[in-house]
Amino acid sequence: MGEASIVRLTGVLLVGGASERFGSPKPLARFRDETLAAKGWRVLGEAFPLRLAVGKGDLDLPFDVVVEPPEPRAPIAGVIAGLRAAATKTSVFLPVDCPLVTTSLLRELGERGAVTQLGPLPGAYAKDDLPELERRLAAGDYSLRGVNPRLLEADPRLLVNVNTPADLSALEQDFAALDEHRA
């Protein structure tokens, strides 16, 4: 991928979820010695020169957050706020609870303007998608599915989503076992 392509993209970290199943704010949960928010922010910074975070503005995070409306607590609100705030036509969105997504996967999603085969996030969305997103939001349809029909087949292991502390603990244990095996 050329540097010119990367410059035309903004990386957006979504930190505004309700975290109901998690029981505490997911962005502040720790994975491998850093918070999920810090990890996502770092990976986006490695992938793209432009990045921003979108959330409810209710967490003490080490970076500025574009504040999305308090309701709904759904990714569509963050995607709309991120697209509106981004200086570029296309943005790549990373949910804070996907700690294994790599820089190369984010760049490929952006270059291809795609979402993964497993779902709409992480994925690339364009300002041209705003009318459809806003129509869905106004109708109470919070699904991102089908907004971007371009699919990228990604390694499903990179798309692990941590919804509960048990999910995060299991992921930590898997990595600890790998570290032990490599030693």
Number of C-alpha atoms within 10 A of each C-alpha: 10 7 9 8 12 18 13 17 26 28 31 33 27 30 30 29 20 16 16 11 11 16 11 13 16 25 23 17 18 16 16 12 9 12 18 24 25 20 22 29 23 13 20 27 17 17 24 23 14 19 22 21 29 25 24 20 17 12 13 10 15 9 11 12 20 19 17 19 14 13 8 16 17 16 23 18 24 28 29 21 21 29 23 14 16 19 15 16 14 21 28 31 31 25 25 27 26 19 23 15 24 17 17 13 19 24 22 21 25 28 18 13 21 23 29 21 16 14 13 22 22 24 27 29 27 21 18 11 15 17 11 12 21 16 12 16 18 10 9 10 12 18 14 19 11 10 16 16 13 16 17 17 11 16 13 11 9 13 20 16 17 20 16 17 15 11 14 21 14 13 19 15 12 12 13 13 12 11 10 9 8 7 6
